[in-house]
Protein backbone atom coordinates (compact mmCIF):
# COMPACT_ATOMS: atom_id res chain seq x y z
CA UNK A 1 0.00 0.00 0.00
CA UNK A 2 1.32 3.50 -0.76
CA UNK A 3 2.38 5.51 2.26
CA UNK A 4 1.18 9.07 2.76
CA UNK A 5 3.82 11.75 2.98
CA UNK A 6 4.08 13.76 6.20
CA UNK A 7 3.62 16.96 4.16
CA UNK A 8 0.25 15.63 2.92
CA UNK A 9 -0.80 14.78 6.47
CA UNK A 10 0.25 18.22 7.70
CA UNK A 11 -1.74 19.90 4.93
CA UNK A 12 -4.79 17.81 5.78
CA UNK A 13 -4.42 18.80 9.41
CA UNK A 14 -4.12 22.50 8.52
CA UNK A 15 -7.14 22.28 6.20
CA UNK A 16 -9.16 20.61 8.95
CA UNK A 17 -8.13 23.27 11.46
CA UNK A 18 -8.93 26.20 9.18
CA UNK A 19 -12.31 24.72 8.25
CA UNK A 20 -13.06 24.11 11.93
CA UNK A 21 -12.12 27.66 12.90
CA UNK A 22 -14.17 29.22 10.09
CA UNK A 23 -17.12 26.96 10.94
CA UNK A 24 -16.98 28.18 14.54
CA UNK A 25 -16.92 31.81 13.40
CA UNK A 26 -19.80 31.29 10.97
CA UNK A 27 -21.78 29.53 13.70
CA UNK A 28 -21.44 32.67 15.81
CA UNK A 29 -22.69 34.73 12.87
CA UNK A 30 -25.65 32.41 12.38
CA UNK A 31 -26.49 32.50 16.09
CA UNK A 32 -26.63 36.29 16.26
CA UNK A 33 -28.58 36.50 12.99
CA UNK A 34 -31.22 34.18 14.47
CA UNK A 35 -31.54 36.50 17.47
CA UNK A 36 -31.78 39.62 15.32
CA UNK A 37 -35.42 40.70 14.97
CA UNK A 38 -34.89 43.81 12.86
CA UNK A 39 -35.28 46.30 15.70
CA UNK A 40 -32.94 49.25 16.16
CA UNK A 41 -32.04 48.01 19.65
CA UNK A 42 -30.99 44.58 18.39
CA UNK A 43 -29.13 46.16 15.47
CA UNK A 44 -27.04 48.32 17.80
CA UNK A 45 -26.39 45.35 20.08
CA UNK A 46 -25.56 42.66 17.55
CA UNK A 47 -24.07 44.46 14.55
CA UNK A 48 -20.63 45.03 16.19
CA UNK A 49 -20.55 41.34 17.19
CA UNK A 50 -21.56 40.24 13.68
CA UNK A 51 -18.88 42.46 12.21
CA UNK A 52 -16.19 41.01 14.49
CA UNK A 53 -17.17 37.42 13.66
CA UNK A 54 -17.16 38.19 9.94
CA UNK A 55 -13.80 39.97 10.12
CA UNK A 56 -12.38 37.02 12.04
CA UNK A 57 -13.41 34.64 9.23
CA UNK A 58 -11.80 36.94 6.64
CA UNK A 59 -8.59 37.19 8.67
CA UNK A 60 -8.45 33.41 9.00
CA UNK A 61 -8.76 33.00 5.25
CA UNK A 62 -6.17 35.71 4.54
CA UNK A 63 -3.68 34.24 7.02
CA UNK A 64 -4.20 30.71 5.77
CA UNK A 65 -3.79 31.94 2.20
CA UNK A 66 -0.45 33.45 3.19
CA UNK A 67 0.83 30.08 4.41
CA UNK A 68 0.84 28.72 0.87
CA UNK A 69 2.33 31.88 -0.64
CA UNK A 70 5.41 32.46 1.46
CA UNK A 71 7.71 33.18 -1.44
CA UNK A 72 10.76 35.17 -0.41
CA UNK A 73 12.30 37.74 -2.76
CA UNK A 74 15.75 38.49 -1.44
CA UNK A 75 17.17 41.98 -1.70
CA UNK A 76 19.50 44.10 0.40
CA UNK A 77 17.55 46.22 2.88
CA UNK A 78 18.12 48.48 5.87
CA UNK A 79 16.50 46.84 8.91
CA UNK A 80 16.29 50.07 10.88
CA UNK A 81 14.61 51.95 8.05
CA UNK A 82 12.04 49.14 7.92
CA UNK A 83 11.50 49.31 11.69
CA UNK A 84 11.00 53.07 11.52
CA UNK A 85 8.41 52.62 8.79
CA UNK A 86 6.50 50.08 10.90
CA UNK A 87 6.60 52.35 13.96
CA UNK A 88 5.30 55.27 11.89
CA UNK A 89 2.29 53.17 10.89
CA UNK A 90 1.29 52.84 14.54
CA UNK A 91 2.47 56.22 15.84
CA UNK A 92 -1.10 57.66 16.04
CA UNK A 93 -2.12 54.69 18.21
CA UNK A 94 1.03 54.97 20.32
CA UNK A 95 0.38 58.66 20.92
CA UNK A 96 -3.36 58.32 21.58
CA UNK A 97 -2.80 55.46 24.05
CA UNK A 98 0.04 57.39 25.73
CA UNK A 99 2.48 54.51 25.28
CA UNK A 100 6.09 55.22 26.10
CA UNK A 101 7.94 54.03 23.00
CA UNK A 102 11.72 53.73 23.23
CA UNK A 103 13.67 53.07 20.03
CA UNK A 104 17.34 52.23 20.44
CA UNK A 105 18.40 51.30 16.94
CA UNK A 106 21.74 51.42 15.13
CA UNK A 107 22.26 53.28 11.87
CA UNK A 108 22.34 51.47 8.52
CA UNK A 109 22.15 47.81 9.49
CA UNK A 110 21.61 45.67 6.41
CA UNK A 111 20.30 42.17 5.78
CA UNK A 112 19.51 40.26 2.63
CA UNK A 113 15.81 39.55 2.81
CA UNK A 114 12.26 40.24 1.73
CA UNK A 115 11.17 43.75 2.74
CA UNK A 116 7.43 43.06 2.76
CA UNK A 117 7.69 39.72 4.55
CA UNK A 118 9.94 41.08 7.30
CA UNK A 119 7.60 44.05 7.59
CA UNK A 120 4.78 41.56 8.13
CA UNK A 121 6.74 39.96 10.99
CA UNK A 122 7.54 43.28 12.70
CA UNK A 123 3.92 44.42 12.40
CA UNK A 124 2.74 41.18 13.98
CA UNK A 125 5.06 41.54 16.93
CA UNK A 126 4.34 45.24 17.45
CA UNK A 127 0.58 44.64 17.30
CA UNK A 128 0.96 41.92 19.95
CA UNK A 129 2.95 44.30 22.15
CA UNK A 130 0.36 47.06 21.73
CA UNK A 131 -2.37 44.60 22.67
CA UNK A 132 -0.39 43.45 25.73
CA UNK A 133 -0.03 46.96 27.19
CA UNK A 134 -3.46 48.36 26.35
CA UNK A 135 -4.98 47.92 29.83
CA UNK A 136 -2.03 48.69 32.11
CA UNK A 137 -0.72 51.82 33.78
CA UNK A 138 2.37 53.47 32.28
CA UNK A 139 2.50 51.25 29.16
CA UNK A 140 5.92 50.94 27.58
CA UNK A 141 7.41 49.30 24.47
CA UNK A 142 11.13 49.17 23.74
CA UNK A 143 12.53 48.34 20.28
CA UNK A 144 16.25 47.75 20.03
CA UNK A 145 18.73 46.58 17.40
CA UNK A 146 22.34 45.63 17.88
CA UNK A 147 24.99 43.76 15.91
CA UNK A 148 27.23 41.11 17.44
CA UNK A 149 29.61 38.99 15.34
CA UNK A 150 27.71 39.85 12.15
CA UNK A 151 24.40 38.78 13.70
CA UNK A 152 21.65 41.40 13.94
CA UNK A 153 19.46 41.14 17.04
CA UNK A 154 16.10 42.89 16.84
CA UNK A 155 14.35 43.02 20.21
CA UNK A 156 10.81 44.06 21.10
CA UNK A 157 10.10 44.41 24.83
CA UNK A 158 6.87 45.41 26.53
CA UNK A 159 5.72 45.76 30.13
CA UNK A 160 2.33 44.16 29.51
CA UNK A 161 0.54 41.22 31.08
CA UNK A 162 3.14 38.70 29.92
CA UNK A 163 2.73 35.01 29.07
CA UNK A 164 2.49 31.90 31.19
CA UNK A 165 4.75 28.92 30.54
CA UNK A 166 2.15 27.06 28.48
CA UNK A 167 1.48 30.04 26.19
CA UNK A 168 5.21 30.54 25.62
CA UNK A 169 5.48 26.93 24.43
CA UNK A 170 2.48 27.30 22.11
CA UNK A 171 3.20 30.76 20.68
CA UNK A 172 4.25 29.41 17.25
CA UNK A 173 1.61 26.68 17.12
CA UNK A 174 -0.90 27.26 14.32
CA UNK A 175 -4.38 28.38 15.48
CA UNK A 176 -3.30 28.80 19.11
CA UNK A 177 -4.31 32.24 20.38
CA UNK A 178 -5.14 33.98 23.65
CA UNK A 179 -7.04 36.73 21.83
CA UNK A 180 -10.82 36.57 21.59
CA UNK A 181 -10.74 37.34 17.88
CA UNK A 182 -7.20 36.22 17.03
CA UNK A 183 -6.53 33.79 14.20
CA UNK A 184 -3.61 32.03 15.86
CA UNK A 185 -1.68 32.16 12.58
CA UNK A 186 0.23 35.44 12.88
CA UNK A 187 3.24 34.18 14.82
CA UNK A 188 3.11 30.78 13.08
CA UNK A 189 3.58 32.57 9.74
CA UNK A 190 6.14 34.97 11.24
CA UNK A 191 8.23 32.04 12.45
CA UNK A 192 8.13 30.51 8.96
CA UNK A 193 9.24 33.82 7.40
CA UNK A 194 12.19 34.21 9.76
CA UNK A 195 13.17 30.56 9.20
CA UNK A 196 13.16 31.20 5.43
CA UNK A 197 15.63 34.02 6.11
CA UNK A 198 17.90 31.52 7.95
CA UNK A 199 17.11 33.44 11.12
CA UNK A 200 15.77 32.70 14.57
CA UNK A 201 12.89 34.10 16.62
CA UNK A 202 12.03 33.43 20.24
CA UNK A 203 9.77 34.70 23.01
CA UNK A 204 11.56 35.27 26.31
CA UNK A 205 9.62 35.70 29.59
CA UNK A 206 10.56 38.65 31.78
CA UNK A 207 9.60 39.63 35.30
CA UNK A 208 7.35 42.17 33.60
CA UNK A 209 5.94 41.68 30.11
CA UNK A 210 7.53 39.80 27.25
CA UNK A 211 10.69 40.08 25.16
CA UNK A 212 10.74 38.96 21.53
CA UNK A 213 14.15 38.50 19.97
CA UNK A 214 14.86 38.02 16.26
CA UNK A 215 18.31 37.12 14.94
CA UNK A 216 19.28 37.61 11.30
CA UNK A 217 22.57 37.43 9.44
CA UNK A 218 24.08 40.83 8.73
CA UNK A 219 24.75 41.74 5.12
CA UNK A 220 28.22 43.24 4.85
CA UNK A 221 28.53 45.95 2.22
FENGI-V235767 format. One record per residue. N is the residue number from 1. RES is the residue in one letter. PHI is phi in whole degrees, 0 to 359 (999 if undefined). PSI is psi in whole degrees, 0 to 359 (none if undefined). OMEGA is omega in radians with two decimals (none if undefined). Layout:
N,RES,PHI,PSI,OMEGA + N,RES,PHI,PSI,OMEGA
//
This chain:
1,X,999,140,3.13 + 2,X,290,141,3.10 + 3,X,270,150,-3.13 + 4,X,267,134,-3.13 + 5,X,291,149,3.13 + 6,X,298,328,3.12 + 7,X,295,323,3.10 + 8,X,293,319,3.13 + 9,X,294,320,3.12 + 10,X,296,320,3.13 + 11,X,295,319,3.10 + 12,X,298,319,3.14 + 13,X,296,316,3.14 + 14,X,295,319,3.11 + 15,X,296,320,3.11 + 16,X,296,317,-3.11 + 17,X,295,316,-3.12 + 18,X,294,321,3.12 + 19,X,293,323,3.11 + 20,X,295,315,-3.12 + 21,X,295,317,-3.14 + 22,X,293,322,3.09 + 23,X,300,317,3.11 + 24,X,300,314,-3.11 + 25,X,295,318,3.12 + 26,X,291,329,3.07 + 27,X,295,323,3.07 + 28,X,297,315,3.10 + 29,X,303,312,-3.12 + 30,X,298,319,-3.13 + 31,X,299,314,3.14 + 32,X,291,325,3.11 + 33,X,295,326,3.10 + 34,X,292,329,-3.14 + 35,X,278,341,-3.07 + 36,X,285,122,-3.09 + 37,X,252,10,3.10 + 38,X,90,355,-3.13 + 39,X,282,156,3.11 + 40,X,298,321,-3.11 + 41,X,297,314,3.13 + 42,X,292,324,3.11 + 43,X,300,311,-3.13 + 44,X,296,328,-3.09 + 45,X,281,318,-2.98 + 46,X,262,337,-3.07 + 47,X,300,317,3.08 + 48,X,299,324,3.14 + 49,X,290,320,3.08 + 50,X,297,319,-3.14 + 51,X,296,318,3.14 + 52,X,295,317,3.14 + 53,X,295,320,3.12 + 54,X,293,316,3.12 + 55,X,298,324,3.12 + 56,X,297,317,3.11 + 57,X,298,318,3.13 + 58,X,295,318,3.13 + 59,X,296,320,3.09 + 60,X,301,313,-3.13 + 61,X,295,318,3.12 + 62,X,296,315,-3.13 + 63,X,294,318,3.14 + 64,X,294,324,3.09 + 65,X,297,325,3.13 + 66,X,294,329,-3.10 + 67,X,302,319,-3.11 + 68,X,274,1,-3.09 + 69,X,233,35,-3.10 + 70,X,274,61,3.05 + 71,X,277,132,-3.11 + 72,X,254,127,3.07 + 73,X,251,104,-3.02 + 74,X,282,134,3.05 + 75,X,207,162,3.11 + 76,X,279,128,-3.11 + 77,X,219,155,3.11 + 78,X,269,113,-3.09 + 79,X,300,318,-3.06 + 80,X,289,325,3.04 + 81,X,298,319,3.12 + 82,X,296,317,3.12 + 83,X,298,319,3.12 + 84,X,296,322,3.11 + 85,X,295,318,3.13 + 86,X,296,316,3.12 + 87,X,298,319,-3.14 + 88,X,298,328,3.10 + 89,X,298,327,-3.05 + 90,X,252,8,-3.10 + 91,X,300,319,3.08 + 92,X,302,320,3.10 + 93,X,293,317,-3.13 + 94,X,299,318,-3.14 + 95,X,289,314,-3.09 + 96,X,294,328,3.13 + 97,X,270,1,3.12 + 98,X,55,48,3.12 + 99,X,269,131,3.10 + 100,X,281,104,-3.13 + 101,X,260,124,3.13 + 102,X,244,121,3.11 + 103,X,246,114,3.11 + 104,X,242,85,-3.02 + 105,X,236,143,3.12 + 106,X,286,165,3.10 + 107,X,270,138,2.98 + 108,X,49,69,3.04 + 109,X,250,120,-2.98 + 110,X,251,146,2.96 + 111,X,226,165,3.00 + 112,X,257,109,-3.05 + 113,X,195,188,-3.11 + 114,X,261,115,-3.05 + 115,X,302,310,-3.06 + 116,X,291,322,3.14 + 117,X,291,318,3.10 + 118,X,293,325,3.06 + 119,X,299,319,3.10 + 120,X,301,318,3.13 + 121,X,295,311,-3.10 + 122,X,296,322,3.10 + 123,X,297,316,3.12 + 124,X,303,313,-3.09 + 125,X,291,318,-3.14 + 126,X,294,320,3.10 + 127,X,298,321,3.09 + 128,X,297,319,3.12 + 129,X,294,317,3.11 + 130,X,298,321,3.11 + 131,X,293,324,-3.09 + 132,X,290,332,-3.06 + 133,X,256,5,-2.97 + 134,X,293,335,-3.05 + 135,X,244,22,-3.12 + 136,X,245,162,3.06 + 137,X,281,145,3.10 + 138,X,51,56,-3.13 + 139,X,296,143,-3.08 + 140,X,214,139,3.05 + 141,X,227,131,-3.12 + 142,X,240,125,3.09 + 143,X,244,127,-3.05 + 144,X,223,142,2.99 + 145,X,233,144,3.03 + 146,X,207,155,-3.10 + 147,X,244,128,3.10 + 148,X,224,119,3.12 + 149,X,53,46,3.10 + 150,X,65,19,3.03 + 151,X,248,126,3.11 + 152,X,269,125,3.06 + 153,X,254,122,3.10 + 154,X,248,120,-3.03 + 155,X,239,131,3.00 + 156,X,247,124,3.11 + 157,X,234,138,3.06 + 158,X,229,164,3.11 + 159,X,249,37,-3.08 + 160,X,278,205,-3.02 + 161,X,284,350,3.05 + 162,X,77,189,-3.13 + 163,X,225,142,3.03 + 164,X,280,173,-3.05 + 165,X,299,321,-3.13 + 166,X,295,315,-3.13 + 167,X,297,320,3.11 + 168,X,300,323,-3.14 + 169,X,286,335,-3.05 + 170,X,259,359,-2.94 + 171,X,302,330,3.14 + 172,X,259,8,3.13 + 173,X,280,128,-3.11 + 174,X,300,137,3.08 + 175,X,75,0,3.05 + 176,X,275,127,3.12 + 177,X,209,149,3.04 + 178,X,258,358,-3.14 + 179,X,272,144,-3.12 + 180,X,299,321,-3.12 + 181,X,241,28,3.09 + 182,X,278,155,3.12 + 183,X,270,338,-3.09 + 184,X,75,16,-3.13 + 185,X,244,347,-3.06 + 186,X,301,307,-3.11 + 187,X,282,334,3.04 + 188,X,298,313,3.12 + 189,X,292,319,3.13 + 190,X,301,318,3.12 + 191,X,298,320,3.09 + 192,X,296,318,-3.13 + 193,X,297,314,-3.14 + 194,X,295,322,3.10 + 195,X,297,323,3.12 + 196,X,290,344,3.04 + 197,X,265,12,-3.09 + 198,X,58,34,-3.13 + 199,X,250,191,-3.07 + 200,X,215,140,3.11 + 201,X,225,138,3.12 + 202,X,212,151,3.02 + 203,X,259,129,-3.08 + 204,X,240,122,3.13 + 205,X,289,141,3.05 + 206,X,241,171,3.04 + 207,X,299,326,3.08 + 208,X,229,125,3.06 + 209,X,74,204,-3.04 + 210,X,223,148,3.04 + 211,X,242,130,3.07 + 212,X,246,125,-3.08 + 213,X,239,129,3.09 + 214,X,243,135,3.11 + 215,X,240,128,3.12 + 216,X,228,154,3.10 + 217,X,284,132,3.11 + 218,X,288,141,3.02 + 219,X,264,119,-3.08 + 220,X,268,122,-3.14 + 221,X,268,none,none
//
